[in-house]
């Protein structure tokens, strides 16, 4: 059975908050968390409000609920750690960047497959949801499951198998909110993205890197969207580990 609960790993004095993506669970970040804990970091993988329970629970949340949960997790870890970084995937990346733009005490930030916009069908559906054009539709199924090349991860990933429309509208709004904070980030920023991401266009990585003055950008050639759990997860973990060691350890 896959453990999709929040997790706390390691006992170092440098903390890392790991944030999963939209409709996902902390499972997406578990491998990365284990690697960081082995490297001496104290890690908290939180579960965002409305996630990991029922799809309708997510539809009852707003982006402010998600942002508040990440800030609360950061403050809680800061009580026992001398410095704290935030690393997020997809929506989690937006949340990490947004917090870093508002809080200069974020020691370092990691942006993994973060969307500033969506293209194709996903982008059109998000715009329709934000405009209220889909108000009669409560959710849409994920026809192809998680955007992940690794077949085993795609099969066992415990995230939702549907996308709730009201929550999708919140995500669409939040992409603009988080984007406005990018120029305010002073923490050393790592950007990792995949060329074949079908959810968050790889061009988002260049935009984030430019506006945050990122200290490192890594583009992966094989993974899809869930890069922290996909076929190049070892590379992602190594990039995050070295980023944290260089700038805050």
C-alpha positions in Angstrom: 0.0 0.0 0.0 1.3 3.4 -1.0 1.8 5.9 1.9 0.3 9.2 0.8 0.4 10.8 4.2 2.5 13.8 5.4 6.0 12.7 6.4 8.8 13.9 8.6 12.3 12.6 7.9 15.8 13.3 9.2 17.1 15.2 12.2 19.4 17.9 10.9 19.4 21.6 11.8 18.7 22.7 8.3 15.1 22.1 7.3 13.3 21.6 3.9 9.6 21.8 3.3 8.6 19.7 0.3 5.3 20.6 -1.5 3.5 18.3 -3.9 1.3 19.2 -6.9 -2.3 19.9 -7.8 -4.5 16.8 -7.2 -1.4 15.0 -5.9 -0.2 13.8 -2.5 3.1 13.9 -0.5 3.9 10.5 -2.1 5.2 12.5 -5.2 7.9 14.0 -3.0 8.7 11.0 -0.8 11.7 9.8 -2.8 13.2 13.3 -2.8 12.5 13.6 0.9 14.3 10.3 1.7 17.4 11.3 -0.3 17.6 14.7 1.5 17.2 13.1 4.9 20.0 10.7 4.1 22.1 13.8 3.3 21.5 15.3 6.7 18.5 17.5 6.2 15.4 17.6 8.3 12.4 17.2 5.9 8.7 17.8 6.1 6.5 16.7 3.3 3.1 18.3 3.9 -0.3 17.5 2.5 -2.0 20.5 1.0 -5.6 21.2 2.1 -8.2 19.3 0.0 -5.7 16.7 -1.2 -5.3 13.1 -0.4 -8.9 12.6 0.7 -11.8 13.1 -1.8 -12.0 15.1 -5.0 -14.9 17.2 -3.6 -12.7 18.2 -0.7 -10.3 19.9 -3.1 -13.1 21.8 -4.7 -13.9 23.4 -1.3 -10.5 25.0 -1.0 -8.9 28.1 -2.4 -5.3 29.0 -3.3 -5.1 31.0 -0.1 -5.7 27.7 1.9 -2.8 26.1 0.0 -0.5 29.1 0.5 -1.3 29.4 4.2 -0.6 25.7 4.7 2.9 26.0 3.2 3.7 29.1 5.3 2.5 27.3 8.4 4.7 24.3 7.6 7.7 26.7 7.0 7.1 28.4 10.4 6.8 25.2 12.3 10.0 23.8 10.9 11.8 27.1 11.6 11.1 26.5 15.3 13.7 23.7 15.3 16.0 24.5 12.4 18.4 27.4 12.0 17.5 27.8 8.3 14.7 26.4 6.1 14.3 26.0 2.4 11.2 25.2 0.4 11.0 22.9 -2.7 7.9 22.3 -4.6 6.7 20.4 -7.7 4.1 21.8 -10.1 1.5 23.7 -7.9 4.0 23.0 -5.1 6.6 25.0 -7.1 4.3 27.9 -7.4 3.7 27.8 -3.6 7.4 27.6 -2.9 8.2 30.6 -5.2 5.3 32.6 -3.8 6.4 32.1 -0.3 10.0 33.0 -1.1 8.8 36.2 -2.8 7.0 37.2 0.4 9.4 35.9 3.0 13.1 36.9 2.8 13.8 34.3 5.5 13.3 31.5 3.0 16.9 30.2 2.8 16.7 28.6 -0.7 14.0 27.6 -3.1 13.5 24.8 -5.6 11.1 25.0 -8.5 10.4 21.6 -10.0 8.2 21.6 -13.2 6.4 24.8 -12.1 3.7 26.1 -14.4 3.3 29.8 -15.0 0.8 29.0 -17.7 -0.8 26.0 -19.3 -1.0 25.2 -23.0 -3.1 23.0 -25.2 -6.3 21.4 -23.8 -5.2 21.9 -20.2 -4.8 25.6 -20.8 -8.2 25.9 -22.5 -10.0 24.0 -19.8 -8.3 26.1 -17.1 -9.4 29.3 -18.8 -13.0 28.0 -19.2 -13.0 27.0 -15.5 -11.7 30.4 -14.5 -14.4 32.2 -16.6 -17.2 30.1 -15.1 -18.0 28.6 -18.5 -17.8 25.1 -16.9 -19.8 25.9 -13.8 -22.2 23.0 -14.5 -19.4 20.5 -14.7 -18.0 19.6 -11.3 -15.0 17.6 -12.4 -13.3 16.0 -15.5 -11.5 12.6 -15.4 -7.8 12.3 -16.0 -8.0 10.1 -19.1 -4.3 9.2 -19.1 -3.5 9.3 -15.4 -0.5 11.1 -14.1 1.9 12.9 -16.5 4.7 10.5 -15.7 6.9 8.5 -18.1 7.7 5.8 -15.4 4.9 3.3 -15.8 5.1 1.9 -12.3 4.9 5.4 -10.7 2.0 6.3 -13.0 0.2 3.1 -12.0 0.6 3.4 -8.2 0.5 7.2 -7.8 -2.3 7.8 -5.3 -3.4 11.2 -6.6 -6.9 12.0 -7.7 -8.1 10.5 -10.9 -10.3 13.6 -11.7 -9.8 17.4 -11.8 -12.4 19.4 -9.9 -13.4 22.5 -11.9 -13.6 25.1 -9.1 -10.2 24.1 -7.8 -8.8 24.3 -11.3 -10.1 27.9 -11.5 -8.2 28.6 -8.3 -5.0 27.2 -9.8 -5.5 29.3 -12.9 -5.8 32.4 -10.7 -2.9 31.4 -8.5 -0.5 31.1 -11.4 -0.9 34.8 -11.9 -0.6 35.6 -8.2 2.6 33.6 -7.8 4.1 35.0 -11.0 3.8 38.5 -9.6 6.1 37.5 -6.7 9.0 36.2 -8.8 10.9 39.5 -9.0 10.8 39.8 -5.2 12.7 36.5 -4.6 16.2 37.0 -3.1 16.8 33.3 -2.0 19.1 31.3 -4.3 16.7 29.5 -6.7 17.1 26.2 -8.5 14.9 25.5 -11.5 14.4 22.0 -12.8 12.0 21.1 -15.6 11.6 18.5 -18.3 11.5 19.0 -22.1 8.6 16.6 -22.5 6.4 18.0 -19.7 2.9 17.7 -21.0 1.4 19.8 -18.2 3.7 22.7 -17.5 5.4 24.0 -20.7 9.2 23.8 -20.5 9.3 27.5 -21.5 8.1 28.3 -18.0 11.5 27.3 -16.7 13.3 30.1 -18.7 10.8 32.7 -17.5 11.1 31.6 -13.8 14.9 31.5 -14.1 15.1 35.0 -15.6 12.8 36.6 -13.1 14.2 34.9 -10.0 17.9 35.3 -11.2 18.2 31.5 -10.7 21.6 30.2 -9.8 21.0 27.0 -11.7 18.7 25.6 -14.3 18.5 21.9 -15.3 16.4 20.7 -18.2 15.7 16.9 -18.2 15.5 15.1 -21.5 13.4 12.0 -20.5 10.9 12.8 -17.8 7.4 14.1 -18.1 5.7 16.4 -15.5 6.2 14.6 -12.1 9.9 14.9 -12.2 10.5 14.2 -8.5 9.0 10.7 -9.0 9.7 10.0 -12.6 12.5 8.2 -14.5 15.1 10.9 -13.7 14.2 11.3 -10.0 17.8 10.5 -9.0 19.0 13.5 -11.0 16.3 15.7 -9.5 17.3 14.6 -6.0 21.0 15.2 -6.7 20.3 18.7 -8.0 18.2 19.6 -5.0 20.7 18.1 -2.6 23.7 19.9 -4.1 21.7 23.2 -4.3 20.9 23.0 -0.6 24.5 22.0 0.4 26.0 24.8 -1.6 23.8 27.6 -0.4 22.5 26.8 3.1 24.3 23.8 4.6 
